[in-house]
Amino acid sequence: MGWVCGFFPYFFGGLVPGFITAIVIYFASKPLVKAYQQRRRGRLMNKIKEIRDKREAEISKKDISK
């Protein structure tokens, strides 16, 4: 029963600051995550474009050599 008297005040006392901190961190990190995802999407699109260009160049080489 001794741990209950010590645990509950810390638990309930930490709920409000923890909840507020979670909200602040969420909204602070949201733009960072969005920027990272856009940058990653851009790199993937560039890579796909390079692969398509390379494939088209190989196909046009084969057509010319025929």
C-alpha positions in Angstrom: 0.0 0.0 0.0 3.0 2.3 0.5 3.8 2.4 -3.3 0.2 3.5 -4.0 0.6 6.6 -1.8 3.8 7.5 -3.7 2.8 6.5 -7.2 -0.5 8.1 -7.7 0.5 11.7 -7.0 3.4 11.5 -9.4 1.1 9.8 -12.0 -1.6 12.3 -11.9 0.8 15.2 -11.5 2.6 14.2 -14.6 -0.5 13.7 -16.8 -1.1 17.4 -17.5 2.5 18.5 -18.2 3.0 15.3 -20.3 -0.1 15.9 -22.3 0.9 19.6 -23.0 4.4 18.6 -23.9 3.1 15.9 -26.3 0.9 18.4 -28.1 3.8 20.9 -28.4 6.2 18.3 -29.7 3.7 17.0 -32.1 3.0 20.3 -33.7 6.7 21.3 -33.7 7.7 18.1 -35.5 4.9 18.0 -38.0 6.5 20.5 -40.5 9.8 18.6 -40.1 8.3 15.3 -41.0 6.4 16.9 -44.0 9.6 18.5 -45.3 11.5 15.2 -45.0 8.7 13.3 -46.8 8.6 15.8 -49.7 12.4 15.7 -50.0 12.3 11.9 -50.1 9.5 11.9 -52.6 11.5 14.2 -54.8 14.6 12.0 -54.7 12.5 9.0 -55.5 10.9 10.7 -58.5 14.3 11.8 -59.8 15.6 8.2 -59.5 12.5 6.9 -61.4 13.1 9.6 -64.1 16.7 8.6 -64.4 15.8 4.9 -64.8 13.1 5.8 -67.4 15.5 8.0 -69.3 18.2 5.3 -69.3 15.7 2.7 -70.5 14.5 4.9 -73.3 18.1 5.6 -74.3 18.8 1.9 -74.5 15.7 1.3 -76.5 16.5 4.0 -78.9 20.1 2.6 -79.3 18.7 -0.7 -80.2 16.3 0.8 -82.7 19.2 2.7 -84.4 21.4 -0.3 -84.5 18.8 -2.4 -86.4 
